[in-house]
């Protein structure tokens, strides 16, 4: 297939230059420790021969000396040089002079080793204290303190007090180490881990052929101030906004301030109303609600409701008047409306598009329409939250803290006024989200490198498509649909959802895993054979294994039901010194869905280049290449799902609002599902237009621990969610997952498809508990163990249990509705590796704590590529950069 680069690239760059961490070194201590390692090795080697020679001398001595020599020989054998020193002198007259000198020399090695150990410990304490001062000084760096504030108020205050010394007298040593570790981890995150959060990372976009053409900031909404250079963009936490929205109807005048929106799945029959929702009384604390199709008898009240809302939404005041014409009393109509909101038949919303960047500003304006004292008070409290959104970006850390404190107080006042519980702790942890647009061009980008690597990227695309568990999900869902459809070609979506939701949780999982589906079984068998074929084509050499991308393509041809997507996104970096004939080499970090999905949210704030902008480039590209692409407007309270409109069509998720006369808006109550036999896919179908609906949700959300309706809709779209581990899958060749101890670097063509890796169970790592407490002896022993295992000094480390790995890869057979079973999976430490320099005692401490955090942990270490040596004045690279590179096939 002919493949092109989409006309946009996004890059994420860490904002703390790695050079800022250069002074946090421990060179003197490690020079002593390295000498200690060398001395100990020589002591062990020489002890073997020396003990043998002393043993040979034993029979030559008299009984009065023999016992003494046997004790000395035993001490040499057991490497107890201090005891040998104390007992050696009486043997001088009785031993051969050369042998005696050799024993003395061996004791000298031991004394020097003890001295190195003492000096190493002293120097390490000194250098750690010096480094700790350096890390404290970095706290105020622009990439640090103001981002840490959004990681949690308690965490920020604790670190601030730790840095300033205000809490030094009251902190226990273990607590001080914990705060120090957090500070150090943040510093390296801000330098080597470009994940978008606060001011840790800056994000930019550009045309692939013009990365350096800088322009003005894309307009992000009239409700925001004009931005200064390097200023971030802040948005209220949408979960917090949703909490306020849910509270508004509870105060006098609140209901009348907004609109009522019909559930977009609702169908009205002659006798009944049906819609997808959660059955009353079925919600349980700590559990994901179970959605199903609910039916209510159609009575006069529903007739009035449907008449009042012919387009699916209307001002709440208007709806109340229409209902009162039937009920005869406004108070009854109000109770009916509240009941329907609780049932999920209606949703209370402002008339604002869910993805409007000025959502909170416009909501503030609608709160003025309540016309009561309570609503005026509510608007005043919400204005404090808006002040946080507007002023937070430009504020210094101290001013930010005042804004956050005011926001927390406003939240408490809203809860009291509306008589509701405060939001959950994880919402209060970060009441505002912050993104920082890049102010300078990317440093590592090389279009020629990407263009040269297109054959390799195409081969990896095919391999990832074959390995994606979405293939089996597609076949399983298609087979289930065929059974449900019977002789029909299509059926209403709500009826299909009813059939699927009526299955038990385990039966739903079985469908998604293709259990007892002939096509799925055949697919997995053929995939395993293709992997075995690919494995046979691996060529070892130069510490790596090499694979020709054409071998991947030929092997994939034998998998008959393999369905390729038409677009894909690679997360990649550039590294130097990997291939002898290349200035730089592309290194793949992972693969994601294409079709503009993983670029969409950045369009609301990244800087453009000249007259170019990311949203405009996306709209033009999608309109040209995928003109029928349909978005799903679900936000579900997550800011990372917010994005500008880039498609001409959208499916309305229940409770969501889409505005704009230039868009086609589908409601689920009018859509059907149709099985497509050629591709063995189940797809949405528009019966009015008699065409398929090419659904591609432009969301960042992984379908784990989310509502069933979203999971099912996501399964109908052409997503790529392969957990990137190609060599491991090739080596396993379709069999049971086996985590080998080591794996070489995988080069597919001229692309590093997988870094060299080492796996070890946490239980096999010596002295982890002591490492977590800064034991010098444990650090020295661990370093010796690491080197004996051939483990690198610099690595990215991920601590996961096998079950967590399987869940993230979509392989898990565990079925649960407990939120607690999914909550920890959203923690970065579970799915994002941490950088570790195993000669940095602060990072080793953090690593040890992570490895000890839960049972059954498997520690995966991957080589640091690009190397830390790739950053600096010689290359012009200041910190880690990652690129989102989207590919698509020709029409």
C-alpha positions in Angstrom: 0.0 0.0 0.0 1.2 3.5 -0.7 1.6 5.5 2.5 1.9 9.2 3.1 2.6 11.4 6.1 -0.4 13.4 7.2 0.1 17.2 6.8 0.7 17.8 10.5 3.1 16.6 13.2 2.8 17.2 17.0 5.8 17.3 19.3 6.1 17.2 23.1 9.2 18.5 24.7 10.3 18.4 28.3 10.9 22.0 29.6 13.7 21.4 32.1 17.0 21.2 30.2 18.9 18.1 31.1 21.9 20.3 31.7 20.2 21.7 34.8 20.6 18.3 36.4 24.3 18.0 35.5 25.5 19.1 38.9 23.6 16.4 40.7 26.4 13.8 40.2 28.1 11.4 42.5 31.4 10.9 40.7 33.7 10.9 43.6 31.7 8.4 45.6 31.4 6.1 42.6 35.1 6.3 41.9 35.7 4.9 45.4 32.9 2.3 44.9 34.3 1.3 41.5 37.7 0.8 43.1 36.0 -1.1 45.9 34.4 -3.4 43.3 37.7 -4.0 41.7 39.5 -4.7 45.0 36.8 -7.1 46.1 37.1 -9.0 42.8 40.9 -9.2 43.2 40.5 -10.2 46.8 38.2 -13.1 45.9 40.4 -14.2 43.0 43.6 -14.2 45.0 42.0 -15.8 48.0 41.4 -19.0 46.1 45.1 -19.7 45.3 46.3 -18.2 48.6 44.1 -20.5 50.7 45.4 -23.5 48.7 49.1 -22.5 49.4 48.4 -22.0 53.1 46.7 -25.4 53.2 49.8 -26.9 51.6 51.9 -25.3 54.4 49.8 -26.8 57.2 51.5 -30.3 57.3 54.9 -28.7 57.4 54.3 -27.0 60.7 54.4 -28.2 64.3 51.3 -28.8 66.2 51.7 -25.7 68.3 51.5 -23.5 65.1 49.4 -25.7 62.9 46.0 -24.8 64.5 46.8 -21.1 64.3 47.6 -21.4 60.5 44.4 -23.5 59.9 42.4 -20.6 61.4 44.2 -18.0 59.3 43.7 -20.2 56.1 39.9 -20.4 57.0 39.8 -16.6 57.4 41.4 -16.1 54.0 39.0 -18.6 52.4 36.1 -16.7 54.0 37.5 -13.3 52.9 38.0 -12.0 56.5 41.1 -9.9 56.0 40.7 -8.0 59.3 41.0 -11.2 61.3 44.0 -12.3 59.2 45.7 -9.0 59.9 45.2 -9.5 63.6 46.5 -13.1 63.5 49.2 -13.0 60.9 52.4 -11.7 62.7 53.0 -14.8 64.9 53.2 -16.8 61.7 56.1 -14.8 60.2 58.9 -17.1 61.5 57.1 -20.2 60.3 56.0 -19.3 56.8 58.0 -19.0 53.6 58.9 -15.3 53.2 57.3 -15.1 49.7 54.1 -16.7 51.0 54.0 -14.4 54.0 54.5 -11.4 51.8 51.6 -12.6 49.6 49.3 -12.9 52.6 50.4 -9.4 53.7 49.7 -8.0 50.2 46.3 -9.7 50.2 45.6 -8.1 53.6 46.6 -4.8 52.2 44.0 -5.1 49.5 41.4 -5.7 52.2 42.5 -2.7 54.2 42.4 -0.6 51.0 38.9 -2.0 50.3 37.7 -1.1 53.7 39.2 2.4 53.3 37.4 2.8 49.9 34.2 1.7 51.5 34.5 4.3 54.3 35.5 7.0 51.9 32.8 6.0 49.4 30.1 6.2 52.1 31.4 9.6 53.3 31.6 11.0 49.8 28.2 9.7 48.9 26.7 11.4 52.0 28.4 14.6 51.0 27.4 14.5 47.3 23.9 13.5 48.2 23.6 16.5 50.5 25.0 18.7 47.7 22.7 17.2 45.1 19.7 17.6 47.5 20.5 21.4 47.7 20.5 21.4 43.9 17.2 19.7 43.6 15.7 22.1 46.2 16.9 25.0 44.1 15.3 23.5 41.0 11.9 23.5 42.8 11.3 27.1 41.7 12.2 26.4 38.1 9.4 27.4 35.7 9.0 23.8 34.7 8.6 22.6 38.3 6.8 24.3 41.2 3.8 25.6 39.2 3.2 22.1 37.7 3.6 20.3 41.0 0.8 22.5 42.3 -1.5 20.6 40.0 -0.4 17.2 41.2 -2.2 17.8 44.5 -2.4 20.6 47.1 -1.1 18.4 49.9 1.8 17.2 47.8 2.7 20.7 46.7 2.5 22.2 50.3 4.6 19.3 51.6 7.3 19.7 49.0 7.3 23.5 49.4 7.8 23.1 53.2 10.4 20.5 52.6 12.3 22.8 50.2 12.1 25.8 52.4 13.0 23.8 55.5 9.8 24.8 57.3 8.9 21.2 58.1 12.4 19.9 58.8 12.1 19.7 62.6 8.8 17.8 62.5 9.4 15.4 59.6 10.4 11.8 60.3 13.3 10.5 58.2 11.1 8.2 56.2 8.7 11.1 55.4 11.6 13.3 54.5 13.0 10.7 52.1 9.5 10.3 50.5 9.3 14.1 49.8 12.8 14.2 48.6 12.2 11.3 46.2 9.0 13.1 44.9 11.0 16.2 44.2 13.8 14.3 42.4 11.3 12.3 40.3 9.5 15.5 39.3 12.9 17.0 38.2 13.7 14.1 35.9 10.2 13.9 34.7 10.4 17.5 33.6 13.6 16.7 31.7 13.3 13.2 30.2 9.6 12.3 30.2 7.6 14.6 27.8 4.1 13.6 28.9 1.7 16.6 28.6 1.0 18.0 32.1 1.2 21.5 33.3 4.5 23.3 32.6 6.5 20.1 32.7 6.1 19.8 29.0 5.5 22.1 26.1 3.5 21.0 23.0 3.7 22.3 19.4 2.6 21.4 16.0 4.0 22.0 12.5 3.9 21.0 8.9 6.2 18.1 8.3 8.2 20.1 5.8 8.3 23.3 7.8 9.1 22.7 11.5 10.8 26.0 12.1 8.2 28.4 10.6 6.8 30.0 13.8 3.6 32.0 13.9 1.0 33.4 16.2 -0.9 31.5 18.8 -4.1 29.9 17.6 -7.2 31.6 19.0 -8.4 29.6 22.0 -11.6 31.4 22.8 -12.9 34.8 23.6 -13.2 34.1 27.3 -9.4 34.0 27.8 -6.8 36.8 28.0 -4.3 37.3 25.3 -1.3 35.1 26.0 2.3 36.1 26.6 5.2 34.0 25.3 5.7 30.8 27.2 2.3 31.2 28.9 0.1 28.2 29.4 -3.5 27.6 28.7 -5.7 26.6 31.6 -9.2 25.0 31.6 -11.3 24.1 34.6 -11.5 20.4 35.4 -14.5 19.2 33.5 -15.4 16.8 36.2 -15.6 19.8 38.6 -17.8 21.7 36.1 -20.1 18.7 35.8 -20.4 18.5 39.5 -21.5 22.2 39.6 -23.9 21.5 36.7 -25.5 18.6 38.6 -25.9 20.9 41.7 -27.5 23.8 39.8 -31.1 22.4 39.5 -31.1 21.8 43.3 -31.4 25.6 44.1 -34.4 27.9 43.4 -34.1 29.2 39.9 -31.4 26.7 38.9 -33.5 24.5 36.7 -34.8 27.5 34.7 -31.3 28.7 33.9 -30.5 25.8 31.6 -31.9 23.5 29.0 -33.2 20.0 29.2 -31.8 17.5 26.7 -33.4 14.2 25.8 -31.3 11.0 26.1 -30.1 10.6 22.5 -30.9 6.8 22.6 -34.6 7.4 23.5 -37.2 5.9 21.2 -40.9 6.6 21.6 -43.3 3.9 20.6 -47.1 3.9 20.8 -47.1 2.2 24.1 -43.7 2.8 25.7 -40.6 4.9 25.9 -37.2 3.1 25.8 -33.7 4.4 26.3 -30.2 3.3 27.4 -29.6 4.1 31.1 -28.9 2.7 34.5 -31.9 1.1 36.2 -33.1 3.0 39.3 -31.7 1.5 42.5 -29.0 -0.4 40.8 -26.2 1.9 41.5 -23.7 0.7 44.1 -20.9 2.7 45.7 -17.6 1.7 44.3 -19.0 0.0 41.3 -19.3 0.9 37.6 -23.0 1.2 36.9 -24.6 -1.4 34.7 -26.3 0.1 31.6 -29.2 -1.5 30.0 -32.3 -0.6 27.9 -35.0 0.8 30.2 -38.7 1.0 29.3 -41.4 3.2 30.6 -45.1 3.3 29.8 -45.9 6.1 27.5 -48.3 8.4 29.3 -49.6 11.9 28.7 -46.7 13.4 30.6 -44.3 11.9 27.9 -46.5 13.1 25.1 -46.2 16.6 26.5 -42.4 16.2 27.0 -41.9 15.1 23.4 -44.0 17.9 22.1 -42.0 20.4 24.1 -38.7 19.0 22.8 -39.2 18.2 19.1 -35.4 18.7 18.4 -34.3 16.8 21.5 -33.6 19.8 23.6 -35.4 22.9 24.9 -35.2 25.6 27.6 -36.1 24.0 30.9 -38.6 26.8 31.6 -40.5 26.0 28.4 -40.5 22.3 29.2 -41.9 23.0 32.7 -44.7 25.1 31.2 -45.7 22.3 28.8 -45.6 19.7 31.6 -47.7 21.9 33.8 -50.4 22.0 31.2 -50.7 18.2 31.9 -50.0 18.0 35.6 -51.9 21.1 36.5 -49.3 22.1 39.1 -45.8 23.5 38.6 -44.4 21.9 41.7 -45.5 18.5 40.3 -43.9 19.3 36.9 -40.7 20.2 38.6 -40.7 16.9 40.5 -41.3 15.0 37.3 -38.4 16.8 35.6 -36.1 16.0 38.5 -37.2 12.4 38.5 -36.5 12.1 34.7 -33.1 13.6 35.2 -32.3 11.1 37.9 -33.6 8.3 35.6 -31.3 9.4 32.8 -34.3 10.2 30.5 -33.4 13.9 30.6 -30.1 15.7 31.2 -29.8 19.2 32.6 -27.3 21.2 30.4 -26.5 24.7 29.3 -27.0 25.4 25.6 -23.2 25.2 25.0 -21.3 22.8 22.8 -19.5 20.3 25.1 -16.2 21.0 23.3 -16.5 24.8 23.3 -13.2 26.2 24.7 -15.2 28.9 26.5 -17.5 26.4 28.1 -17.0 27.6 31.7 -17.2 31.3 30.7 -20.5 30.8 28.9 -21.8 28.7 31.8 -21.1 31.5 34.1 -23.3 33.8 32.0 -26.2 31.3 32.0 -26.1 31.2 35.8 -27.3 34.8 35.7 -30.6 33.6 34.2 -31.9 32.0 37.4 -33.2 35.3 38.8 -33.0 34.2 42.5 -30.8 35.1 45.4 -29.5 31.6 45.6 -28.6 31.6 41.9 -26.8 34.9 42.3 -24.8 33.4 45.2 -24.0 30.3 43.1 -22.8 32.5 40.2 -20.6 34.4 42.6 -19.0 31.2 43.9 -18.6 29.9 40.3 -16.9 33.2 39.4 -14.2 32.3 41.8 -13.6 29.1 39.9 -13.6 31.1 36.6 -11.0 33.4 38.1 -8.8 30.3 38.7 -9.2 29.4 35.0 -8.5 32.9 33.7 -5.7 34.1 36.0 -3.9 30.8 36.9 -1.7 30.6 33.8 0.2 33.9 34.3 0.3 33.7 38.1 3.5 33.0 40.1 3.4 30.0 42.4 2.4 32.1 45.4 -0.5 33.7 43.6 -1.5 30.4 42.2 -1.8 29.0 45.7 -4.1 31.9 46.6 -6.2 31.2 43.5 -6.4 27.5 44.4 -7.3 28.3 48.0 -10.1 30.6 46.9 -11.3 27.9 44.5 -11.4 25.3 47.2 -13.4 27.7 49.5 -15.8 28.3 46.6 -16.3 24.6 46.1 -17.2 24.2 49.8 -19.7 27.1 49.6 -21.3 25.6 46.5 -21.6 22.3 48.3 -23.3 24.0 51.2 -25.6 26.2 49.1 -26.8 23.3 46.9 -26.7 20.7 49.8 -24.5 18.2 48.0 -21.4 16.4 48.9 -18.0 17.9 47.7 -16.4 16.4 44.6 -14.2 13.3 45.0 -10.6 13.8 46.2 -9.2 13.1 42.7 -11.2 16.0 41.3 -10.1 18.4 44.0 -6.5 17.3 43.5 -6.4 19.3 40.2 -9.3 21.7 39.8 -7.7 23.2 36.7 -5.9 21.6 33.8 -2.9 23.3 32.3 -1.2 22.9 28.9 1.9 24.8 27.7 2.3 25.6 24.0 5.8 25.3 22.7 7.4 28.7 21.9 10.3 27.4 19.8 10.6 24.9 16.9 11.4 21.2 17.5 15.1 20.4 17.9 15.4 16.8 16.8 12.9 16.6 13.9 14.2 15.2 10.6 11.8 14.7 7.7 14.4 13.0 5.5 14.9 10.4 8.3 11.1 9.7 8.4 10.8 9.5 4.7 13.7 7.0 4.4 12.0 5.0 7.1 8.6 4.7 5.5 9.1 1.1 4.4 10.0 0.1 7.9 7.1 2.1 9.4 4.7 0.5 6.9 5.9 -3.0 8.0 5.5 -2.1 11.6 2.0 -0.8 10.9 1.1 -4.2 9.4 2.6 -6.1 12.4 0.8 -3.9 14.9 -2.5 -4.3 13.1 -2.1 -8.1 13.2 -1.3 -8.1 16.9 -4.0 -5.6 17.9 -6.6 -7.4 20.0 -9.2 -5.2 18.3 -9.0 -7.8 15.4 -10.4 -10.6 17.6 -12.9 -8.2 19.2 -14.2 -7.2 15.7 -14.6 -10.9 14.7 -16.3 -11.8 18.0 -18.7 -8.9 17.8 -19.5 -9.6 14.2 -20.3 -13.3 15.0 -22.5 -12.2 17.9 -24.3 -9.7 15.6 -24.9 -12.4 13.0 -26.7 -14.5 15.6 -28.8 -11.6 16.9 -29.7 -10.3 13.4 -30.9 -13.6 12.1 -32.3 -12.9 8.7 -32.2 -9.2 9.0 -29.4 -7.1 7.4 -29.6 -4.4 10.1 -31.3 -3.6 13.3 -31.8 -0.5 15.5 -28.7 0.2 17.6 -30.8 0.3 20.8 -32.1 -3.2 20.1 -28.6 -4.5 19.6 -27.4 -2.9 22.8 -30.3 -4.6 24.6 -29.1 -7.9 23.3 -25.5 -7.3 24.3 -26.2 -5.7 27.7 -28.4 -8.6 28.6 -25.3 -10.9 28.6 -23.5 -11.4 31.8 -20.2 -9.5 32.3 -18.3 -12.7 31.5 -20.3 -13.4 28.4 -19.7 -9.8 27.2 -16.0 -10.4 27.7 -16.2 -13.7 25.8 -17.7 -11.9 22.8 -14.9 -9.3 22.8 -12.3 -12.1 23.1 -13.9 -14.1 20.3 -14.4 -17.2 22.4 -15.9 -20.1 20.5 -16.0 -18.0 17.3 -14.6 -20.0 14.4 -13.3 -16.9 12.5 -11.5 -15.7 15.7 -10.0 -19.1 16.4 -8.8 -19.3 12.8 -7.4 -15.8 13.0 -5.4 -16.5 16.1 -4.0 -19.7 14.6 -2.9 -18.0 11.4 -1.5 -15.1 13.4 0.6 -17.5 15.4 1.9 -19.1 12.2 2.7 -15.6 10.8 4.6 -14.8 13.9 6.6 -18.0 13.7 7.4 -17.2 10.1 8.6 -13.7 11.2 10.6 -15.2 14.0 12.5 -17.4 11.6 13.5 -14.3 9.6 15.1 -12.5 12.5 18.8 -12.0 11.9 21.1 -11.4 14.9 24.0 -9.1 14.7 25.7 -6.2 16.5 23.8 -6.7 19.8 20.5 -6.5 18.0 18.2 -8.6 15.8 17.3 -7.3 12.4 14.1 -7.8 10.4 13.3 -6.9 6.9 9.9 -5.1 6.7 9.0 -7.1 3.6 9.2 -10.3 5.6 6.5 -8.9 7.9 4.3 -8.0 4.9 4.7 -11.5 3.4 3.9 -13.2 6.7 0.8 -11.1 7.2 -0.6 -12.1 3.8 -1.3 -15.5 5.3 -3.8 -14.1 7.9 -7.0 -14.0 5.8 -9.3 -12.0 8.1 -6.7 -9.4 9.0 -8.2 -5.9 8.5 -5.9 -2.9 8.2 -6.8 0.6 9.3 -6.3 3.4 6.7 -4.4 5.6 9.1 -2.2 5.2 12.1 -0.1 7.3 14.5 3.4 6.5 15.6 4.9 7.9 18.8 8.6 8.2 18.1 11.9 9.9 19.0 15.1 10.4 17.2 18.4 9.1 18.5 22.0 9.6 17.4 24.8 7.0 16.9 22.5 4.0 16.4 23.3 3.2 12.8 26.8 3.9 11.4 25.6 5.5 8.2 22.9 7.7 9.7 23.0 11.1 11.5 19.9 10.1 13.4 17.6 7.1 13.7 13.9 6.9 14.3 13.0 5.1 17.6 9.4 3.9 18.0 7.8 4.4 21.4 4.3 3.1 20.5 1.5 3.1 18.0 -1.9 4.7 18.3 -5.1 5.2 16.3 -4.7 7.5 13.3 -7.5 9.6 11.6 -6.4 12.7 13.5 -7.6 11.2 16.9 -4.4 11.8 18.9 -3.9 15.3 17.5 -7.4 16.6 18.1 -7.1 17.9 21.7 -3.9 19.8 21.0 -5.6 21.9 18.4 -7.2 24.1 21.1 -4.0 25.6 22.3 -0.9 24.8 20.3 0.8 27.6 18.4 0.5 27.7 14.6 3.2 28.2 12.1 2.8 31.3 9.9 -0.8 31.1 8.5 -1.0 27.4 9.4 -2.9 25.9 12.3 -3.4 22.3 13.5 -7.2 22.3 13.5 -7.4 23.8 10.0 -4.9 21.3 8.7 -6.8 18.5 10.3 -10.1 19.6 8.9 -8.7 20.0 5.4 -6.9 16.6 5.6 -9.9 14.7 7.0 -12.3 16.3 4.6 -10.1 15.3 1.7 -9.0 11.8 2.7 -11.8 10.7 5.1 -14.8 12.9 4.2 -17.3 10.6 5.9 -15.5 10.4 9.2 -17.8 10.8 12.2 -16.8 12.0 15.7 -18.4 11.0 19.0 -19.0 14.0 21.2 -18.6 12.2 24.5 -16.5 14.0 27.0 -17.5 12.0 30.1 -15.8 14.6 32.3 -12.3 14.1 31.1 -10.4 17.2 29.8 -8.2 15.1 27.5 -11.4 14.4 25.5 -12.0 18.1 24.7 -11.1 19.1 21.2 -12.1 21.6 18.5 -14.5 20.3 15.8 -12.5 18.8 13.0 -15.1 16.6 11.3 -18.4 17.5 9.6 -20.4 14.8 11.3 -20.8 13.7 14.9 -22.8 11.1 16.9 -24.5 12.6 20.0 -23.6 10.6 23.1 -26.4 10.7 25.8 -26.3 14.0 27.6 -23.8 15.6 25.3 -24.5 18.8 23.3 -23.3 19.5 19.8 -24.0 22.9 18.2 -23.2 24.3 14.8 -25.3 24.5 11.7 -22.5 23.2 9.5 -22.4 19.8 11.2 -24.5 16.7 10.7 -25.5 15.4 14.1 -26.6 11.8 14.5 -28.6 10.5 17.4 -28.3 6.9 18.5 -32.0 6.4 18.5 -32.1 6.8 14.7 -29.0 4.7 13.9 -28.8 1.0 13.3 -26.0 -1.6 13.2 -25.2 -3.7 10.2 -22.9 -6.6 9.8 -20.5 -6.2 6.9 -19.7 -9.7 5.6 -16.7 -8.7 3.5 -14.7 -7.3 6.4 -16.4 -9.3 9.1 -17.2 -6.0 10.9 -20.1 -4.6 12.7 -20.7 -1.0 11.8 -23.2 1.8 12.5 -25.7 2.3 9.7 -27.8 5.4 8.8 -31.1 4.0 7.5 -32.2 7.4 6.2 -29.2 8.0 4.1 -28.6 4.3 3.4 -24.9 4.5 4.2 -22.5 3.4 6.8 -21.5 5.8 9.6 -17.7 5.9 9.8 -17.4 6.4 13.5 -14.0 7.4 14.9 -14.2 8.9 18.4 -11.7 11.7 18.6 -11.0 10.9 22.3 -7.9 10.0 24.2 -9.7 7.6 26.5 -8.7 4.0 26.8 -11.9 1.8 26.9 -11.1 0.4 30.4 -13.3 1.1 33.4 -15.7 3.1 31.3 -19.5 2.8 30.6 -20.6 -0.2 28.5 -22.2 2.1 25.9 -18.9 3.9 25.3 -17.0 0.6 25.1 -19.4 -0.8 22.6 -19.3 2.3 20.4 -15.5 2.3 20.6 -15.5 -1.3 19.4 -17.3 -0.2 16.3 -14.5 2.1 15.2 -11.2 1.4 13.5 -8.9 1.9 16.5 -5.3 0.8 17.1 -4.6 -0.1 20.7 -1.7 -2.5 20.4 0.5 -2.4 23.6 3.8 -1.9 21.9 6.1 -5.0 22.5 6.7 -6.4 19.0 9.8 -8.5 19.8 8.2 -10.1 22.8 5.2 -11.1 20.7 7.3 -12.4 17.9 9.3 -14.5 20.3 6.2 -15.8 22.0 4.9 -16.7 18.5 1.3 -16.7 19.5 1.7 -18.9 22.5 1.4 -18.1 26.2 2.9 -14.8 27.3 6.4 -15.4 28.5 8.5 -12.6 29.9 12.1 -13.5 29.0 15.0 -12.2 31.1 16.6 -10.2 28.3 15.7 -9.2 24.8 17.9 -7.6 22.2 17.2 -4.4 20.4 14.9 -4.9 17.4 15.7 -3.1 14.2 13.0 -3.3 11.5 14.7 -1.9 8.4 16.3 1.3 9.6 13.9 1.9 12.5 14.5 0.9 16.2 11.2 -0.9 16.7 12.0 -2.0 20.2 14.7 -1.0 22.7 16.9 -3.6 24.3 15.1 -4.8 27.5 15.7 -6.7 30.7 13.0 -8.3 32.9 13.4 -9.4 36.5 10.9 -10.1 39.2 11.1 -7.7 42.1 11.5 -10.7 44.4 14.8 -11.5 42.8 16.3 -8.0 43.3 18.6 -8.0 46.4 18.1 -5.7 49.4 15.2 -3.7 48.0 13.9 -2.7 51.4 17.4 -1.4 52.4 17.7 0.4 49.1 14.5 2.2 49.8 16.1 3.5 53.1 19.3 4.7 51.5 21.6 1.9 52.8 25.1 2.4 51.5 25.9 -1.3 51.8 22.7 -2.1 49.9 23.6 0.4 47.1 27.1 -1.1 46.7 25.7 -4.7 46.7 22.9 -3.7 44.2 25.4 -2.1 41.9 27.5 -5.2 41.8 24.4 -7.3 41.2 23.2 -5.0 38.4 26.6 -5.2 36.6 26.8 -9.0 37.1 23.4 -9.3 35.3 24.5 -7.0 32.5 21.9 -4.4 33.3 22.4 -0.9 32.0 23.2 2.1 34.1 20.6 4.3 32.4 17.1 2.8 31.8 13.4 3.5 31.7 11.8 1.2 34.2 8.2 0.0 34.4 7.0 -1.9 37.5 3.8 -3.9 36.6 2.2 -7.0 37.7 1.4 -9.6 35.0 -2.3 -8.9 35.5 -1.7 -5.1 35.0 0.2 -5.9 31.8 -2.6 -8.0 30.5 -5.3 -5.4 31.3 -3.3 -2.7 29.5 -2.8 -5.0 26.5 -6.5 -5.9 26.4 -5.7 -9.6 27.2 -7.2 -9.7 30.6 -9.9 -12.3 31.3 -10.8 -10.7 34.6 -14.3 -9.3 34.6 -15.1 -6.7 37.3 -17.2 -3.6 37.9 -15.3 -2.4 40.9 -13.9 1.1 40.3 -11.0 0.2 42.6 -9.9 -2.5 40.2 -9.3 0.2 37.5 -8.4 3.3 39.5 -4.8 2.4 40.0 -4.4 1.7 36.2 -4.7 5.4 35.6 -1.7 6.1 37.7 1.3 7.1 35.6 3.6 4.7 37.5 1.5 1.7 36.2 1.6 2.5 32.5 4.4 5.0 32.0 8.1 4.1 32.6 10.3 6.1 34.9 13.8 7.2 34.1 16.4 5.7 36.4 20.1 6.3 36.6 21.1 3.3 38.7 24.1 5.3 40.1 21.8 8.1 41.3 20.9 7.0 44.9 17.7 9.2 44.8 16.4 7.5 41.7 17.4 4.1 43.0 15.4 4.8 46.2 12.3 5.7 44.1 12.8 2.6 42.0 13.0 0.4 45.0 9.8 1.9 46.5 8.0 1.3 43.2 9.2 -2.3 43.0 8.0 -2.9 46.5 4.6 -1.1 46.1 2.6 -4.3 45.5 3.2 -8.0 45.3 4.1 -10.0 42.2 5.8 -7.0 40.4 7.7 -7.6 37.3 10.4 -5.0 36.7 11.0 -4.2 33.0 14.0 -2.1 32.1 14.5 -0.6 28.7 17.7 1.0 27.3 17.7 4.8 27.4 17.5 5.6 23.7 18.0 8.4 22.8 20.9 8.4 25.2 21.4 11.0 27.9 24.6 11.8 25.9 22.4 13.0 23.0 21.4 16.1 24.9 23.7 19.1 25.2 25.4 21.9 23.4 27.0 19.6 20.8 23.6 18.5 19.5 21.4 21.4 20.4 18.9 19.1 22.0 18.1 20.4 25.5 15.6 17.7 26.7 13.5 14.8 25.6 11.3 15.3 22.5 8.6 13.0 21.3 6.8 13.2 18.0 3.3 12.1 16.9 3.7 11.1 13.3 0.5 10.1 11.5 0.5 8.0 8.4 -2.4 7.3 6.0 -2.9 5.3 2.9 -3.6 6.8 -0.5 -7.2 7.0 -1.5 
